[in-house]
Structures are given as C-alpha cells and as structure tokens.
Amino acid sequence: MFCPVARLGYGRVMLNLLKSVTLIGLCLGLLIAIVGDPAAAAEDGDYQLLKATPDKVWRLNKRTGEIAVCALQGKRVVCTVSTEAKSPAALSDQELKARDKEKRSRDLAFFERIFALVQEFIRAALDQESAK
C-alpha cells in the first residue's frame, strides 16, 4: 500500500499541504476580486433608460421602482418623478421558499465545485512529491 506520509516524511507532506492551501487561498481571493462587491455592482446598475418619444426618455430606478420622465430643456435634462409608481407584487410564502431553495441549491453546487478543486490541488501536490 502506498503511503505518501511514510515515504516523504510528515514534515514534507505538511509543507506541501500548506503550499496547496496557500495556493487555494490565493485562487479564492482572485475569484472574489473578479466577482467584486455585489453592493457596488447594484449601485452601478440602479437605473435603466428607455426612449419614450423622440424628445423624452423614461428613467426607471430598478431598486425602488420609481419612474421619471426626462426631457432636455435648453442645456439641462429635467426629470419629473412619478408619484404613483406601482410596486412589484409581493411574493407568497411558497414562492419565497422556492426562491430560497433554488439559491441554496446554487450555493451548494458552487461550494461542491470549490471543494473538488481543493481536493484536486492536494492530489496534484502529493503526486508531484511522490514523483520526485
């Protein structure tokens, strides 16, 4: 039976494991940096503009549902805010539970992929040491 700890020694295996964990930490840090902060992304995309007429646009605040009609007056853009913008319909408990279950399922699948990646890094580190 092949035992990498007996062949390489405990210290070298621990060092390789530490290297693998460090590499995984760097990869996760890079992933988080690439994905970015969801709050910052929401700030960038709060508004959507839709052309209503040749001289007017509708500005929709996607976060609050507020709608404004904007027009160019001289050198300024003037927006009139609607006071009776309709709020989205509230979700039922069943719909909320289904949405939460779907999110948990996606999160679990993501963490399973991360765990498989960690296992692969550790296997690769042990294989590399055993080949030496």
PyMOL CGO cylinders between C-alpha atoms (Angstrom):
from pymol import cmd
from pymol.cgo import CYLINDER

trace = [
    CYLINDER, 0.00, 0.00, 0.00, 1.35, 3.42, -0.94, 0.3, 1, 1, 1, 1, 1, 1,
    CYLINDER, 1.35, 3.42, -0.94, 1.52, 5.90, 1.92, 0.3, 1, 1, 1, 1, 1, 1,
    CYLINDER, 1.52, 5.90, 1.92, 2.91, 9.34, 0.98, 0.3, 1, 1, 1, 1, 1, 1,
    CYLINDER, 2.91, 9.34, 0.98, 3.43, 10.25, 4.64, 0.3, 1, 1, 1, 1, 1, 1,
    CYLINDER, 3.43, 10.25, 4.64, 5.70, 7.26, 5.27, 0.3, 1, 1, 1, 1, 1, 1,
    CYLINDER, 5.70, 7.26, 5.27, 7.68, 7.79, 2.07, 0.3, 1, 1, 1, 1, 1, 1,
    CYLINDER, 7.68, 7.79, 2.07, 8.09, 11.56, 2.15, 0.3, 1, 1, 1, 1, 1, 1,
    CYLINDER, 8.09, 11.56, 2.15, 8.06, 12.17, 5.84, 0.3, 1, 1, 1, 1, 1, 1,
    CYLINDER, 8.06, 12.17, 5.84, 5.45, 14.03, 7.82, 0.3, 1, 1, 1, 1, 1, 1,
    CYLINDER, 5.45, 14.03, 7.82, 7.18, 17.43, 7.56, 0.3, 1, 1, 1, 1, 1, 1,
    CYLINDER, 7.18, 17.43, 7.56, 7.34, 17.42, 3.76, 0.3, 1, 1, 1, 1, 1, 1,
    CYLINDER, 7.34, 17.42, 3.76, 3.71, 16.35, 3.44, 0.3, 1, 1, 1, 1, 1, 1,
    CYLINDER, 3.71, 16.35, 3.44, 2.64, 19.12, 5.79, 0.3, 1, 1, 1, 1, 1, 1,
    CYLINDER, 2.64, 19.12, 5.79, 4.73, 21.63, 3.84, 0.3, 1, 1, 1, 1, 1, 1,
    CYLINDER, 4.73, 21.63, 3.84, 3.12, 20.53, 0.58, 0.3, 1, 1, 1, 1, 1, 1,
    CYLINDER, 3.12, 20.53, 0.58, -0.31, 20.72, 2.17, 0.3, 1, 1, 1, 1, 1, 1,
    CYLINDER, -0.31, 20.72, 2.17, 0.47, 24.24, 3.40, 0.3, 1, 1, 1, 1, 1, 1,
    CYLINDER, 0.47, 24.24, 3.40, 1.57, 25.23, -0.11, 0.3, 1, 1, 1, 1, 1, 1,
    CYLINDER, 1.57, 25.23, -0.11, -1.65, 23.80, -1.55, 0.3, 1, 1, 1, 1, 1, 1,
    CYLINDER, -1.65, 23.80, -1.55, -3.82, 25.60, 0.99, 0.3, 1, 1, 1, 1, 1, 1,
    CYLINDER, -3.82, 25.60, 0.99, -1.95, 28.86, 0.30, 0.3, 1, 1, 1, 1, 1, 1,
    CYLINDER, -1.95, 28.86, 0.30, -2.48, 28.43, -3.44, 0.3, 1, 1, 1, 1, 1, 1,
    CYLINDER, -2.48, 28.43, -3.44, -6.15, 27.72, -2.89, 0.3, 1, 1, 1, 1, 1, 1,
    CYLINDER, -6.15, 27.72, -2.89, -6.46, 30.84, -0.73, 0.3, 1, 1, 1, 1, 1, 1,
    CYLINDER, -6.46, 30.84, -0.73, -4.87, 32.93, -3.45, 0.3, 1, 1, 1, 1, 1, 1,
    CYLINDER, -4.87, 32.93, -3.45, -7.23, 31.44, -6.06, 0.3, 1, 1, 1, 1, 1, 1,
    CYLINDER, -7.23, 31.44, -6.06, -10.26, 32.16, -3.89, 0.3, 1, 1, 1, 1, 1, 1,
    CYLINDER, -10.26, 32.16, -3.89, -9.02, 35.72, -3.28, 0.3, 1, 1, 1, 1, 1, 1,
    CYLINDER, -9.02, 35.72, -3.28, -8.65, 36.20, -7.02, 0.3, 1, 1, 1, 1, 1, 1,
    CYLINDER, -8.65, 36.20, -7.02, -12.14, 34.80, -7.58, 0.3, 1, 1, 1, 1, 1, 1,
    CYLINDER, -12.14, 34.80, -7.58, -13.61, 37.22, -5.04, 0.3, 1, 1, 1, 1, 1, 1,
    CYLINDER, -13.61, 37.22, -5.04, -11.71, 40.12, -6.60, 0.3, 1, 1, 1, 1, 1, 1,
    CYLINDER, -11.71, 40.12, -6.60, -13.02, 39.20, -10.06, 0.3, 1, 1, 1, 1, 1, 1,
    CYLINDER, -13.02, 39.20, -10.06, -16.61, 38.77, -8.92, 0.3, 1, 1, 1, 1, 1, 1,
    CYLINDER, -16.61, 38.77, -8.92, -16.42, 42.00, -6.94, 0.3, 1, 1, 1, 1, 1, 1,
    CYLINDER, -16.42, 42.00, -6.94, -18.69, 43.50, -4.36, 0.3, 1, 1, 1, 1, 1, 1,
    CYLINDER, -18.69, 43.50, -4.36, -22.38, 42.89, -5.13, 0.3, 1, 1, 1, 1, 1, 1,
    CYLINDER, -22.38, 42.89, -5.13, -23.35, 46.15, -3.40, 0.3, 1, 1, 1, 1, 1, 1,
    CYLINDER, -23.35, 46.15, -3.40, -21.06, 48.15, -5.70, 0.3, 1, 1, 1, 1, 1, 1,
    CYLINDER, -21.06, 48.15, -5.70, -22.47, 46.38, -8.75, 0.3, 1, 1, 1, 1, 1, 1,
    CYLINDER, -22.47, 46.38, -8.75, -26.00, 47.24, -7.65, 0.3, 1, 1, 1, 1, 1, 1,
    CYLINDER, -26.00, 47.24, -7.65, -25.07, 50.93, -7.36, 0.3, 1, 1, 1, 1, 1, 1,
    CYLINDER, -25.07, 50.93, -7.36, -23.78, 50.97, -10.93, 0.3, 1, 1, 1, 1, 1, 1,
    CYLINDER, -23.78, 50.97, -10.93, -26.92, 49.44, -12.38, 0.3, 1, 1, 1, 1, 1, 1,
    CYLINDER, -26.92, 49.44, -12.38, -29.75, 51.10, -10.43, 0.3, 1, 1, 1, 1, 1, 1,
    CYLINDER, -29.75, 51.10, -10.43, -31.18, 52.97, -13.43, 0.3, 1, 1, 1, 1, 1, 1,
    CYLINDER, -31.18, 52.97, -13.43, -32.44, 51.93, -16.82, 0.3, 1, 1, 1, 1, 1, 1,
    CYLINDER, -32.44, 51.93, -16.82, -33.27, 54.46, -19.53, 0.3, 1, 1, 1, 1, 1, 1,
    CYLINDER, -33.27, 54.46, -19.53, -35.99, 53.78, -22.10, 0.3, 1, 1, 1, 1, 1, 1,
    CYLINDER, -35.99, 53.78, -22.10, -36.77, 56.02, -25.07, 0.3, 1, 1, 1, 1, 1, 1,
    CYLINDER, -36.77, 56.02, -25.07, -40.41, 57.12, -24.79, 0.3, 1, 1, 1, 1, 1, 1,
    CYLINDER, -40.41, 57.12, -24.79, -40.70, 59.74, -27.56, 0.3, 1, 1, 1, 1, 1, 1,
    CYLINDER, -40.70, 59.74, -27.56, -38.15, 61.46, -29.79, 0.3, 1, 1, 1, 1, 1, 1,
    CYLINDER, -38.15, 61.46, -29.79, -37.55, 64.12, -27.12, 0.3, 1, 1, 1, 1, 1, 1,
    CYLINDER, -37.55, 64.12, -27.12, -38.25, 62.22, -23.86, 0.3, 1, 1, 1, 1, 1, 1,
    CYLINDER, -38.25, 62.22, -23.86, -36.91, 59.18, -22.02, 0.3, 1, 1, 1, 1, 1, 1,
    CYLINDER, -36.91, 59.18, -22.02, -38.17, 57.21, -19.06, 0.3, 1, 1, 1, 1, 1, 1,
    CYLINDER, -38.17, 57.21, -19.06, -35.73, 56.65, -16.22, 0.3, 1, 1, 1, 1, 1, 1,
    CYLINDER, -35.73, 56.65, -16.22, -36.54, 53.53, -14.21, 0.3, 1, 1, 1, 1, 1, 1,
    CYLINDER, -36.54, 53.53, -14.21, -34.95, 53.07, -10.79, 0.3, 1, 1, 1, 1, 1, 1,
    CYLINDER, -34.95, 53.07, -10.79, -34.67, 49.27, -10.71, 0.3, 1, 1, 1, 1, 1, 1,
    CYLINDER, -34.67, 49.27, -10.71, -34.10, 49.21, -6.96, 0.3, 1, 1, 1, 1, 1, 1,
    CYLINDER, -34.10, 49.21, -6.96, -37.15, 51.26, -5.89, 0.3, 1, 1, 1, 1, 1, 1,
    CYLINDER, -37.15, 51.26, -5.89, -39.43, 51.02, -8.94, 0.3, 1, 1, 1, 1, 1, 1,
    CYLINDER, -39.43, 51.02, -8.94, -39.59, 54.80, -9.26, 0.3, 1, 1, 1, 1, 1, 1,
    CYLINDER, -39.59, 54.80, -9.26, -40.25, 56.04, -12.81, 0.3, 1, 1, 1, 1, 1, 1,
    CYLINDER, -40.25, 56.04, -12.81, -39.28, 59.51, -14.03, 0.3, 1, 1, 1, 1, 1, 1,
    CYLINDER, -39.28, 59.51, -14.03, -39.97, 61.18, -17.36, 0.3, 1, 1, 1, 1, 1, 1,
    CYLINDER, -39.97, 61.18, -17.36, -36.89, 63.12, -18.51, 0.3, 1, 1, 1, 1, 1, 1,
    CYLINDER, -36.89, 63.12, -18.51, -36.64, 65.77, -21.23, 0.3, 1, 1, 1, 1, 1, 1,
    CYLINDER, -36.64, 65.77, -21.23, -33.95, 68.13, -22.47, 0.3, 1, 1, 1, 1, 1, 1,
    CYLINDER, -33.95, 68.13, -22.47, -34.73, 71.77, -21.64, 0.3, 1, 1, 1, 1, 1, 1,
    CYLINDER, -34.73, 71.77, -21.64, -32.03, 74.04, -23.01, 0.3, 1, 1, 1, 1, 1, 1,
    CYLINDER, -32.03, 74.04, -23.01, -28.72, 72.67, -21.73, 0.3, 1, 1, 1, 1, 1, 1,
    CYLINDER, -28.72, 72.67, -21.73, -30.26, 70.77, -18.83, 0.3, 1, 1, 1, 1, 1, 1,
    CYLINDER, -30.26, 70.77, -18.83, -32.01, 67.44, -18.51, 0.3, 1, 1, 1, 1, 1, 1,
    CYLINDER, -32.01, 67.44, -18.51, -35.12, 67.82, -16.36, 0.3, 1, 1, 1, 1, 1, 1,
    CYLINDER, -35.12, 67.82, -16.36, -36.82, 64.76, -14.87, 0.3, 1, 1, 1, 1, 1, 1,
    CYLINDER, -36.82, 64.76, -14.87, -40.32, 64.61, -13.44, 0.3, 1, 1, 1, 1, 1, 1,
    CYLINDER, -40.32, 64.61, -13.44, -40.78, 61.80, -10.92, 0.3, 1, 1, 1, 1, 1, 1,
    CYLINDER, -40.78, 61.80, -10.92, -43.96, 59.77, -10.89, 0.3, 1, 1, 1, 1, 1, 1,
    CYLINDER, -43.96, 59.77, -10.89, -45.70, 59.78, -7.55, 0.3, 1, 1, 1, 1, 1, 1,
    CYLINDER, -45.70, 59.78, -7.55, -47.84, 56.73, -8.20, 0.3, 1, 1, 1, 1, 1, 1,
    CYLINDER, -47.84, 56.73, -8.20, -45.28, 54.24, -9.44, 0.3, 1, 1, 1, 1, 1, 1,
    CYLINDER, -45.28, 54.24, -9.44, -46.55, 50.75, -8.88, 0.3, 1, 1, 1, 1, 1, 1,
    CYLINDER, -46.55, 50.75, -8.88, -44.63, 48.49, -6.50, 0.3, 1, 1, 1, 1, 1, 1,
    CYLINDER, -44.63, 48.49, -6.50, -43.95, 44.93, -7.57, 0.3, 1, 1, 1, 1, 1, 1,
    CYLINDER, -43.95, 44.93, -7.57, -46.40, 42.37, -6.26, 0.3, 1, 1, 1, 1, 1, 1,
    CYLINDER, -46.40, 42.37, -6.26, -45.36, 40.72, -3.03, 0.3, 1, 1, 1, 1, 1, 1,
    CYLINDER, -45.36, 40.72, -3.03, -44.28, 37.09, -3.33, 0.3, 1, 1, 1, 1, 1, 1,
    CYLINDER, -44.28, 37.09, -3.33, -46.21, 34.43, -1.49, 0.3, 1, 1, 1, 1, 1, 1,
    CYLINDER, -46.21, 34.43, -1.49, -44.54, 32.33, 1.21, 0.3, 1, 1, 1, 1, 1, 1,
    CYLINDER, -44.54, 32.33, 1.21, -44.41, 29.39, -1.18, 0.3, 1, 1, 1, 1, 1, 1,
    CYLINDER, -44.41, 29.39, -1.18, -42.70, 31.50, -3.87, 0.3, 1, 1, 1, 1, 1, 1,
    CYLINDER, -42.70, 31.50, -3.87, -40.20, 32.86, -1.34, 0.3, 1, 1, 1, 1, 1, 1,
    CYLINDER, -40.20, 32.86, -1.34, -39.39, 29.35, -0.10, 0.3, 1, 1, 1, 1, 1, 1,
    CYLINDER, -39.39, 29.35, -0.10, -38.94, 28.10, -3.67, 0.3, 1, 1, 1, 1, 1, 1,
    CYLINDER, -38.94, 28.10, -3.67, -36.62, 31.01, -4.48, 0.3, 1, 1, 1, 1, 1, 1,
    CYLINDER, -36.62, 31.01, -4.48, -34.60, 30.43, -1.30, 0.3, 1, 1, 1, 1, 1, 1,
    CYLINDER, -34.60, 30.43, -1.30, -34.36, 26.69, -2.03, 0.3, 1, 1, 1, 1, 1, 1,
    CYLINDER, -34.36, 26.69, -2.03, -33.08, 27.43, -5.55, 0.3, 1, 1, 1, 1, 1, 1,
    CYLINDER, -33.08, 27.43, -5.55, -30.47, 29.85, -4.19, 0.3, 1, 1, 1, 1, 1, 1,
    CYLINDER, -30.47, 29.85, -4.19, -29.30, 27.33, -1.59, 0.3, 1, 1, 1, 1, 1, 1,
    CYLINDER, -29.30, 27.33, -1.59, -29.04, 24.71, -4.31, 0.3, 1, 1, 1, 1, 1, 1,
    CYLINDER, -29.04, 24.71, -4.31, -26.89, 27.01, -6.48, 0.3, 1, 1, 1, 1, 1, 1,
    CYLINDER, -26.89, 27.01, -6.48, -24.71, 27.92, -3.48, 0.3, 1, 1, 1, 1, 1, 1,
    CYLINDER, -24.71, 27.92, -3.48, -24.23, 24.25, -2.57, 0.3, 1, 1, 1, 1, 1, 1,
    CYLINDER, -24.23, 24.25, -2.57, -23.24, 23.39, -6.14, 0.3, 1, 1, 1, 1, 1, 1,
    CYLINDER, -23.24, 23.39, -6.14, -20.70, 26.24, -6.09, 0.3, 1, 1, 1, 1, 1, 1,
    CYLINDER, -20.70, 26.24, -6.09, -19.15, 25.06, -2.82, 0.3, 1, 1, 1, 1, 1, 1,
    CYLINDER, -19.15, 25.06, -2.82, -19.02, 21.48, -4.09, 0.3, 1, 1, 1, 1, 1, 1,
    CYLINDER, -19.02, 21.48, -4.09, -17.04, 22.69, -7.13, 0.3, 1, 1, 1, 1, 1, 1,
    CYLINDER, -17.04, 22.69, -7.13, -14.67, 24.62, -4.84, 0.3, 1, 1, 1, 1, 1, 1,
    CYLINDER, -14.67, 24.62, -4.84, -14.20, 21.55, -2.63, 0.3, 1, 1, 1, 1, 1, 1,
    CYLINDER, -14.20, 21.55, -2.63, -13.45, 19.38, -5.69, 0.3, 1, 1, 1, 1, 1, 1,
    CYLINDER, -13.45, 19.38, -5.69, -10.88, 21.97, -6.79, 0.3, 1, 1, 1, 1, 1, 1,
    CYLINDER, -10.88, 21.97, -6.79, -9.22, 21.87, -3.36, 0.3, 1, 1, 1, 1, 1, 1,
    CYLINDER, -9.22, 21.87, -3.36, -9.09, 18.07, -3.50, 0.3, 1, 1, 1, 1, 1, 1,
    CYLINDER, -9.09, 18.07, -3.50, -7.51, 18.22, -6.96, 0.3, 1, 1, 1, 1, 1, 1,
    CYLINDER, -7.51, 18.22, -6.96, -4.85, 20.68, -5.75, 0.3, 1, 1, 1, 1, 1, 1,
    CYLINDER, -4.85, 20.68, -5.75, -3.96, 18.41, -2.85, 0.3, 1, 1, 1, 1, 1, 1,
    CYLINDER, -3.96, 18.41, -2.85, -3.82, 15.33, -5.10, 0.3, 1, 1, 1, 1, 1, 1,
    CYLINDER, -3.82, 15.33, -5.10, -1.60, 17.18, -7.58, 0.3, 1, 1, 1, 1, 1, 1,
    CYLINDER, -1.60, 17.18, -7.58, 0.76, 18.30, -4.81, 0.3, 1, 1, 1, 1, 1, 1,
    CYLINDER, 0.76, 18.30, -4.81, 1.02, 14.76, -3.41, 0.3, 1, 1, 1, 1, 1, 1,
    CYLINDER, 1.02, 14.76, -3.41, 1.53, 13.27, -6.90, 0.3, 1, 1, 1, 1, 1, 1,
    CYLINDER, 1.53, 13.27, -6.90, 4.24, 15.80, -7.65, 0.3, 1, 1, 1, 1, 1, 1,
    CYLINDER, 4.24, 15.80, -7.65, 6.08, 14.93, -4.45, 0.3, 1, 1, 1, 1, 1, 1,
    CYLINDER, 6.08, 14.93, -4.45, 5.70, 11.20, -4.97, 0.3, 1, 1, 1, 1, 1, 1,
    CYLINDER, 5.70, 11.20, -4.97, 7.18, 11.51, -8.50, 0.3, 1, 1, 1, 1, 1, 1,
    CYLINDER, 7.18, 11.51, -8.50, 10.39, 13.07, -7.13, 0.3, 1, 1, 1, 1, 1, 1,
]
cmd.load_cgo(trace, "trace")
